[in-house]
Amino acid sequence: MMLSARRLLHQGAPWSTRHSSVLLRSTSLMAPFGSVANTNTKPPSSSFAYGAALAALATATAVATASSCDATSSSTCQCEGASISISSLTNDEAESEIDTDALPTFAMSEVAQHNGTADDGSVWMTYGGFVYDVTNFVANHPGGSDKIMLAAGGAIEPHWHVYRQHFASDLPLRLMEKMLIGHLHPTDQLQIDTAMDNLTSTTDDPYEHEPHRSPLLLVHSDTPMNAEVPSDIITKEYITPVGLFYIRHHHPVPLLSEEEVKEFRLEVDLSLLDKSKSGGSSGDEDGDTKQTAKLSLKQIQSLPKVEVTTTLQCSGNRRSGFNDLRRTSGTPWGQGAISTAKWGGARLVDVLMLAAEQQQQEVAAASVEDGIDGNAVETKKATKKKGKKRNNNSKDKKGDDPSLLKTLQNLQTLLQDHPTLQHLRMESLDGMLASIDILKALSPFGDVILAYEMNDEALPRDHGYPLRVIVPGYAAVRNVKWVSRLELSNEEAVGAWQRGLNYKVLPPAVVDAKNVDLDGMPGLGEVSVFSGITDVERVGDEGKKMVPGETVLVKASGWAWAGGGRNIVRVDITGDNGKTWETANITQGSKQPYGRSWAWVFWETDAIPAKICDDGVSVELSCKGVDMAFNTQPESSDGLWNVRGLANNSWFRLRHKVGDDQ
């Protein structure tokens, strides 16, 4: 029988066929296979029904392995040749046909032997009644090799039950076509299907309790939700309304009950401060008790409140521009994965100081009855005292303001006393791990906060409730939502989002990450300079016939933003592909502090000339931002292309209809 990849995958096992057809979308691309506990990756919260999925899989696999019938198989039947990568698929590549009758049949017990631990390092997986050798794809998995290895030697179904991005486009299926090596014995697949049917019928859908979203957002996938702001709405308001703020999720949105919110504790691990003095390191297994404070929301909210207005942008914003050149992996964002909000919360430094004080109080109170519950000190007296001590708006006894110089001296002393202190690690309720450099984290000019408000309202679930980290000027992925743990560390966070391929910008020539030292390559942190055009209109001579090659006058408006707090000093616009340029007028956002310009600027032009395109009704405008370091945007995306489709800051080009059809 000859089958194409998509027909092959959808004609397979009952569960796979039924659920993939229900979940099929049309836009977003490949993301991680799934997540179960291993040494480097933690699963999403058990509330996502993920633990149940894994239990079902383990049961099915164990039964299948024990009861597998004899099958025609060969342990040497593996894919050979070059590694498989996303970019090996062209945008217009035709489907190939596979003779499935010629494929061997494998038992689950044999698949389980190919879990990456054998001498040959082979990695097999099953899906929908078929067996795949993914050995040569592991290094190029968009979600990181550690993610895909979680399904090594087993079934993919329970992972894709949570990571439904795989049903959003044909890319995963086309990739898997190249890795197909055989059938899974029907008895084994039946065990998996039965377990998955039991899972879906006896547990809540992990996406059952997603928040309500605005119908105005452009949805790329809804399980998990990834949606951008339409171009004509982006610059309607300087502060993006909460309901129109772009959404980028990797997992279902955590749902906490009132009781869970009440019992929520932010863990803060300060162990490194002692270990660095003694020559130890973060993560030492030396038997010492970890110095982990546990802070309630009430304690954090008792700290001096600060507000920071900052722009967040998904690292894949404008990925669709890269896809026009060569296919990448990930959601094909336009320019709308960017928004700005006013965040309210406590300074990160204040939270760390509160954690340190709590630990000191616990030690001091070890032999005194002082209301300690074993983890947190939450007496009204202590809370009141801490709040007064760190109130930066208060006066000391002499009436003088607290000294910035003293703050900087304390920071310098801290770094000198603890030379191994390099990173702040963050962990989310959904299992995400990320980190930022310690200088950004602790600098009084870095404005890093733990936010519990957004636009003067309680933080919504989609954007991090009950608590999220705001790291102004950095890639949005470092602004961790639903933060549950902080740790001072000598190493960056582990896992796909920090060390894996997910947020690494590879060189344009590198399409195979198999031989790339990802650990030696930094992940996205502070970002570059970007801009976009959101509106174009013709001015004057509206009734005059448009002739291709001639010029008309137009007005345009848009946005620009630079990472690292670098102020936008200029936005340049061209209507003739860069032969001539006009400087736009910055209308909002130009008064931000020097070097702490965390939010975008809005700009607009006076009437500028634009060349009429060949269709006789359109013009094409391009814009580029210039920041205070005089960084600017490159003309072409060709030299920026990378297999993950990250950080596209080439000229923003917009072809816009300004005339009537002739």
Secondary structure by P-SEA (a helix, b strand, c coil): ccccaaaaaaaccaaaaaaaaaacccccccccccccccccccccccccaaaaaaaaaaaaaaaaaaccccccccccccccccccccccccccccbbbbccccbbbbcaaaaaaaccccccbbbbbbcccbbbcccccccccccccccccccccccccccccccccccccaaaaaaacccccccccaaaaaaaaaaaaaaaacccccccccccccccccccccccbbbbcccccccccccccccccbbbbccccccccaaaaaabbbbbbaaaaaaaaaccccccccccccbbbbbcaaaaaacbbbbbbbbbbbccccaaaaaacccccccccccccccccbbbbbbaaaaaaaaaaaaaaaaaaccccccccccccccaaaaaaaaaaacccccccccccccaaaaaaaaaaaaaacccccbbbbbcccccccccccccccccccccccccccccccccccccccbbbbbccccccccccccccccccccccccccccccccccccccccccccccccccccccccccccccccccccccccccccccbbbbbcccccccccccccccbbbbbcccccbbbbbbbccccccccccccbbbbbcccbbbbbbcccccbbbbbbbbbcccccccccccccccccccccccccccccccccccc
